[in-house]
């Protein structure tokens, strides 16, 4: 097994739950109010470590966030698991037909084993999808929710309009078949080079951050991300042929199928119906090219630019309005009794907590202390 890179002050442990053995990073006081961090695709809990250390010494300055059930109030207890299929957590299949539920249920099992009081929950990118599901299923466990550059509530690919209308009945254009196979091959080979434009290092530096930003822990981040499990039943997942452009539809296994709209038909409705509704912070970068209204990972956007032949046009398959869809759902969430705040960080791409940590921390602390 690859050695696990951790910063001083971070503890790496394995937690056995009834569902699987999870690798978990922690820091901060054991009796602090918990913050749980959920990473995204091609990443791992490692990506949270610097933010965890930055937050661990902070504590709520107001009594209203402290109670006999919600920790001491003297600091934050930061907890970041590796999701199923990622990092050093036990390798088990992901049933994509359940949407995000395998991951959400894994999180619930971890929360119960750790006996966590009500917590702050943070989800980044695809981890935002896990958070949507957890909010719908366990709202009473949450003090606040932070969505960092989250996937749309309607998933990734294959939908159009602010209501997430499927482009096709078979959800073509989403799922495991839309991922660049060269990128997957590089992950499988453990490629750490910068020679291939599709290498994990190059993709990370081109899209996770706004160039010329480079993460100080680039090597550790690459090590952790390359632990992602690949194969037809792992990342990216299986797929089926389709008569509709781009001629592939979602399969039933693997992470990328989990965020196909085929398996998220009730996600937005479940989120809107949940009670109580924890307050939401939505934080994102203004230069994100992964979760965007013109995402460079959306087949429709690529087709419109001429990179994928045969694109049938805006009327049939327009680029997915990911930002617009998220905002529309959050506005309905607020209208139904919840609340949300949107924070847009300048000169920042897909990883605000790494690119703009000081601004991220300030926004989060101001939010949770309201």
C-alpha positions as CSV (number, residue, x, y, z in Angstrom):
1,X,0.0,0.0,0.0
2,X,1.2,3.5,-0.8
3,X,2.5,5.4,2.2
4,X,-0.2,7.9,3.3
5,X,1.1,11.5,3.2
6,X,-0.1,13.6,6.1
7,X,0.9,17.0,7.5
8,X,2.0,17.4,11.1
9,X,-1.1,17.9,13.3
10,X,-3.2,15.6,11.2
11,X,-4.1,12.1,12.4
12,X,-4.7,9.2,9.9
13,X,-6.8,6.4,11.1
14,X,-9.0,3.5,9.8
15,X,-12.5,3.3,11.1
16,X,-14.5,0.0,10.8
17,X,-18.2,0.5,10.2
18,X,-20.9,-2.0,9.3
19,X,-20.6,-0.9,5.6
20,X,-16.8,-0.8,5.0
21,X,-13.4,0.2,6.5
22,X,-12.9,3.9,6.0
23,X,-9.7,5.9,6.0
24,X,-10.3,9.1,8.0
25,X,-8.1,12.1,8.7
26,X,-8.8,14.2,11.8
27,X,-7.5,17.1,13.7
28,X,-8.7,19.5,16.4
29,X,-10.1,19.0,19.9
30,X,-11.9,15.7,20.5
31,X,-14.8,17.6,22.1
32,X,-15.0,20.3,19.5
33,X,-17.9,20.9,17.2
34,X,-17.4,18.6,14.2
35,X,-16.8,19.7,10.7
36,X,-17.0,16.8,8.2
37,X,-15.3,17.3,4.8
38,X,-16.4,15.4,1.7
39,X,-13.9,15.4,-1.2
40,X,-14.7,15.2,-4.9
41,X,-13.7,13.1,-7.9
42,X,-10.1,12.3,-8.6
43,X,-9.1,13.5,-5.1
44,X,-9.1,12.3,-1.5
45,X,-9.3,13.5,2.1
46,X,-5.6,14.7,1.7
47,X,-6.8,17.7,-0.2
48,X,-8.5,19.1,2.9
49,X,-5.6,18.9,5.3
50,X,-4.4,22.5,5.2
51,X,-8.0,23.8,5.5
52,X,-8.6,21.4,8.4
53,X,-5.6,22.7,10.3
54,X,-6.6,26.3,9.6
55,X,-10.1,25.7,11.0
56,X,-9.2,23.4,13.9
57,X,-8.0,26.3,16.1
58,X,-11.0,28.4,15.5
59,X,-14.2,28.0,17.5
60,X,-17.6,29.6,17.5
61,X,-17.6,33.0,19.2
62,X,-21.3,32.9,19.9
63,X,-23.2,30.7,22.4
64,X,-25.9,29.9,19.9
65,X,-23.7,27.4,18.1
66,X,-22.9,25.6,21.4
67,X,-25.2,23.2,23.2
68,X,-24.9,20.0,25.3
69,X,-25.4,18.1,22.0
70,X,-23.1,20.1,19.7
71,X,-19.6,20.0,21.2
72,X,-17.8,22.2,23.6
73,X,-17.6,25.3,21.5
74,X,-13.8,25.6,22.2
75,X,-12.8,24.7,18.7
76,X,-13.6,22.6,15.6
77,X,-13.0,18.9,15.4
78,X,-12.2,18.4,11.7
79,X,-13.0,15.0,10.1
80,X,-12.3,14.0,6.5
81,X,-13.0,10.5,5.2
82,X,-11.8,9.0,1.9
83,X,-15.0,8.1,0.0
84,X,-15.6,4.6,-1.3
85,X,-13.6,4.1,-4.4
86,X,-11.0,6.7,-3.5
87,X,-7.9,7.1,-1.3
88,X,-7.2,4.4,1.2
89,X,-10.7,3.5,2.1
90,X,-11.6,-0.2,1.6
91,X,-12.3,-0.9,-2.1
92,X,-15.9,-1.8,-2.6
93,X,-18.2,-1.5,-5.6
94,X,-20.4,1.6,-6.0
95,X,-24.0,0.9,-7.0
96,X,-24.7,3.9,-9.3
97,X,-28.4,3.1,-9.5
98,X,-28.6,4.4,-6.0
99,X,-27.2,7.8,-7.0
100,X,-25.1,9.2,-4.2
101,X,-26.7,6.9,-1.6
102,X,-23.7,4.4,-1.2
103,X,-21.5,7.4,-0.2
104,X,-24.2,9.0,1.9
105,X,-25.0,5.8,3.7
106,X,-21.2,5.2,4.2
107,X,-21.0,8.7,5.8
108,X,-24.0,8.0,8.0
109,X,-22.4,4.8,9.2
110,X,-19.2,6.7,10.0
111,X,-21.1,9.4,11.9
112,X,-22.8,6.7,14.0
113,X,-19.6,4.9,14.8
114,X,-17.9,8.1,15.8
115,X,-21.0,9.1,17.7
116,X,-20.8,12.6,16.3
117,X,-23.1,15.4,17.6
118,X,-24.7,17.8,15.1
119,X,-22.1,18.9,12.7
120,X,-21.1,21.3,9.9
121,X,-20.9,19.4,6.6
122,X,-18.8,20.5,3.6
123,X,-18.8,19.0,0.1
124,X,-16.5,19.8,-2.7
125,X,-17.4,19.2,-6.4
126,X,-18.9,15.7,-6.7
127,X,-18.8,15.7,-2.9
128,X,-21.5,18.3,-3.1
129,X,-23.7,15.6,-4.5
130,X,-23.1,13.4,-1.5
131,X,-24.0,16.4,0.7
132,X,-27.3,16.9,-1.2
133,X,-28.3,13.3,-0.4
134,X,-27.1,13.5,3.2
135,X,-29.1,16.7,3.8
136,X,-32.2,15.0,2.4
137,X,-31.8,11.9,4.5
138,X,-30.3,13.3,7.8
139,X,-31.1,17.0,8.1
140,X,-31.3,16.9,11.9
141,X,-27.7,15.9,12.1
142,X,-26.6,19.2,10.5
143,X,-25.8,22.6,11.8
144,X,-24.8,24.1,8.5
145,X,-24.0,23.0,4.9
146,X,-21.2,24.3,2.7
147,X,-21.2,23.5,-1.0
148,X,-17.9,24.3,-2.7
149,X,-18.0,24.3,-6.5
150,X,-20.7,21.6,-6.2
151,X,-22.1,19.4,-9.0
152,X,-25.5,20.5,-10.0
153,X,-28.4,19.0,-8.1
154,X,-29.4,17.5,-11.5
155,X,-26.1,15.8,-11.9
156,X,-23.4,16.2,-14.5
157,X,-24.2,16.0,-18.2
158,X,-27.2,15.0,-20.1
159,X,-29.6,17.7,-18.9
160,X,-30.7,21.1,-20.0
161,X,-32.6,24.1,-18.7
162,X,-32.9,25.3,-15.1
163,X,-35.2,22.5,-14.2
164,X,-32.7,19.8,-15.3
165,X,-34.8,18.4,-18.2
166,X,-33.1,15.3,-19.7
167,X,-31.8,15.9,-23.2
168,X,-32.8,12.3,-24.1
169,X,-34.9,9.7,-22.5
170,X,-31.9,7.4,-22.1
171,X,-29.8,10.1,-20.5
172,X,-27.2,9.9,-23.3
173,X,-24.2,12.2,-22.7
174,X,-23.8,11.3,-19.1
175,X,-22.2,8.4,-17.1
176,X,-19.1,6.4,-17.4
177,X,-18.8,6.6,-21.2
178,X,-18.1,10.3,-21.4
179,X,-14.8,10.3,-19.5
180,X,-11.6,10.7,-21.5
181,X,-10.2,7.1,-21.7
182,X,-6.6,8.4,-22.0
183,X,-7.0,10.1,-18.6
184,X,-8.3,6.9,-17.1
185,X,-5.4,5.0,-18.6
186,X,-2.9,7.5,-17.0
187,X,-4.5,7.0,-13.6
188,X,-4.4,3.2,-13.9
189,X,-0.7,3.4,-14.9
190,X,0.1,5.7,-11.9
191,X,1.4,8.3,-14.3
192,X,3.1,11.2,-12.5
193,X,4.6,12.8,-15.6
194,X,3.8,16.1,-17.3
195,X,4.6,14.8,-20.8
196,X,1.0,13.9,-21.8
197,X,-1.7,16.6,-21.8
198,X,-4.0,14.0,-20.4
199,X,-1.8,13.1,-17.5
200,X,-3.3,13.5,-14.0
201,X,-0.7,16.2,-13.1
202,X,-1.5,18.3,-16.1
203,X,-5.3,18.0,-15.7
204,X,-5.1,18.9,-12.1
205,X,-3.0,22.0,-12.7
206,X,-5.0,23.1,-15.7
207,X,-8.5,22.7,-14.2
208,X,-8.4,22.4,-10.4
209,X,-6.7,25.8,-10.2
210,X,-6.5,29.0,-12.2
211,X,-3.0,29.0,-13.8
212,X,-0.3,29.9,-12.9
213,X,-1.3,28.7,-9.4
214,X,0.4,25.5,-8.3
215,X,-0.4,23.8,-5.0
216,X,2.5,23.5,-2.5
217,X,1.5,19.9,-1.8
218,X,1.2,19.0,-5.5
219,X,3.1,15.7,-5.0
220,X,1.0,14.6,-2.1
221,X,-2.2,15.6,-3.8
222,X,-1.2,13.6,-6.9
223,X,-0.3,10.5,-4.7
224,X,-3.7,10.6,-3.0
225,X,-5.7,11.2,-6.2
226,X,-3.9,8.3,-7.9
227,X,-5.3,6.0,-5.3
228,X,-8.7,6.2,-7.1
229,X,-9.8,2.7,-8.2
230,X,-10.2,2.3,-11.9
231,X,-11.7,-0.3,-14.2
232,X,-15.0,-1.1,-15.9
233,X,-16.8,-1.5,-12.6
234,X,-14.8,1.2,-10.8
235,X,-13.8,4.6,-12.2
236,X,-15.2,5.9,-14.4
237,X,-17.8,3.1,-14.6
238,X,-19.6,1.1,-17.2
239,X,-21.7,2.5,-20.0
240,X,-24.2,1.4,-22.7
241,X,-24.4,2.3,-26.4
242,X,-27.0,4.8,-27.4
243,X,-28.6,5.9,-30.7
244,X,-28.5,9.4,-29.3
245,X,-25.5,11.8,-29.4
246,X,-22.8,11.3,-28.3
247,X,-23.8,7.6,-28.6
248,X,-23.2,6.5,-25.0
249,X,-25.5,6.3,-22.0
250,X,-24.9,5.6,-18.3
251,X,-24.2,2.1,-16.9
252,X,-24.9,0.9,-13.4
253,X,-21.5,0.8,-11.6
254,X,-18.8,3.3,-10.8
255,X,-18.7,6.9,-9.6
256,X,-19.4,8.8,-12.8
257,X,-22.7,6.9,-13.3
258,X,-23.7,8.1,-9.8
259,X,-24.0,11.6,-11.0
260,X,-25.9,10.8,-14.2
261,X,-29.3,12.5,-14.1
262,X,-30.7,9.0,-14.7
263,X,-30.2,8.2,-11.1
264,X,-30.9,11.6,-9.6
265,X,-34.5,12.1,-10.7
266,X,-35.7,13.0,-7.2
267,X,-32.6,14.6,-5.8
268,X,-33.7,18.2,-6.1
269,X,-37.2,17.5,-4.9
270,X,-35.9,15.6,-1.9
271,X,-33.6,18.4,-1.0
272,X,-36.4,20.9,-1.2
273,X,-38.7,18.8,0.9
274,X,-36.3,18.2,3.8
275,X,-37.1,19.5,7.3
276,X,-35.4,21.2,9.1
277,X,-33.5,23.0,6.4
278,X,-29.9,23.7,7.5
279,X,-28.5,27.0,6.2
280,X,-26.3,26.7,3.1
281,X,-23.1,28.5,2.1
282,X,-22.3,28.1,-1.7
283,X,-18.8,29.1,-2.4
284,X,-17.2,28.9,-5.9
285,X,-14.5,30.4,-8.1
286,X,-15.2,32.8,-10.9
287,X,-12.8,30.9,-13.3
288,X,-14.0,27.3,-12.7
289,X,-14.0,25.3,-16.0
290,X,-15.2,22.0,-14.4
291,X,-18.5,23.0,-12.8
292,X,-19.6,25.8,-15.1
293,X,-22.4,26.8,-17.5
294,X,-19.8,25.9,-20.2
295,X,-17.9,23.1,-18.6
296,X,-14.9,21.8,-20.4
297,X,-15.9,18.3,-19.1
298,X,-19.5,18.5,-20.4
299,X,-19.9,16.7,-23.7
300,X,-22.4,19.3,-24.9
301,X,-20.0,22.2,-24.3
302,X,-17.2,20.3,-26.0
303,X,-19.5,19.4,-29.0
304,X,-20.5,23.0,-29.4
305,X,-16.8,23.9,-29.6
306,X,-16.3,21.3,-32.3
307,X,-14.2,18.9,-30.1
308,X,-16.8,16.1,-30.3
309,X,-18.2,15.5,-33.8
310,X,-21.9,15.3,-34.6
311,X,-23.2,17.7,-32.0
312,X,-26.9,18.2,-32.7
313,X,-27.1,21.8,-31.7
314,X,-28.4,24.0,-28.8
315,X,-32.0,23.1,-29.3
316,X,-31.3,19.4,-28.6
317,X,-28.2,19.3,-26.4
318,X,-27.1,22.7,-25.1
319,X,-24.3,23.0,-22.6
320,X,-25.6,22.2,-19.2
321,X,-26.3,25.4,-17.2
322,X,-24.7,23.9,-14.0
323,X,-24.4,27.2,-12.1
324,X,-27.9,28.3,-13.1
325,X,-29.4,24.9,-12.1
326,X,-27.8,25.1,-8.7
327,X,-28.9,28.7,-8.1
328,X,-32.4,27.9,-9.1
329,X,-32.7,25.0,-6.7
330,X,-31.1,27.0,-3.8
331,X,-33.6,29.9,-4.5
332,X,-36.4,27.4,-4.2
333,X,-34.8,26.0,-1.0
334,X,-34.8,29.5,0.5
335,X,-38.3,30.2,-0.6
336,X,-39.4,26.9,1.1
337,X,-38.0,28.1,4.5
338,X,-34.3,27.5,4.2
339,X,-31.5,30.0,3.5
340,X,-28.4,30.2,1.4
341,X,-25.5,32.6,0.8
342,X,-23.4,32.6,-2.4
343,X,-19.8,33.7,-2.3
344,X,-17.8,34.1,-5.5
345,X,-14.1,34.3,-5.3
346,X,-12.1,36.2,-7.9
347,X,-9.2,34.6,-9.9
348,X,-10.1,31.2,-8.6
349,X,-11.1,28.0,-10.3
350,X,-12.4,24.7,-9.0
351,X,-10.5,24.5,-5.6
352,X,-11.2,27.7,-3.6
353,X,-10.2,26.1,-0.3
354,X,-6.7,25.5,-1.8
355,X,-6.4,28.6,-4.1
356,X,-7.9,31.1,-1.7
357,X,-7.7,29.6,1.7
358,X,-7.7,32.8,3.8
359,X,-10.8,34.1,1.9
360,X,-12.4,30.7,2.2
361,X,-11.9,30.5,6.0
362,X,-13.1,34.1,6.5
363,X,-16.3,33.4,4.5
364,X,-16.9,30.1,6.4
365,X,-16.4,31.5,9.9
366,X,-18.6,34.5,9.2
367,X,-21.3,32.2,7.9
368,X,-21.3,29.7,10.7
369,X,-21.3,32.4,13.4
370,X,-24.3,34.2,12.0
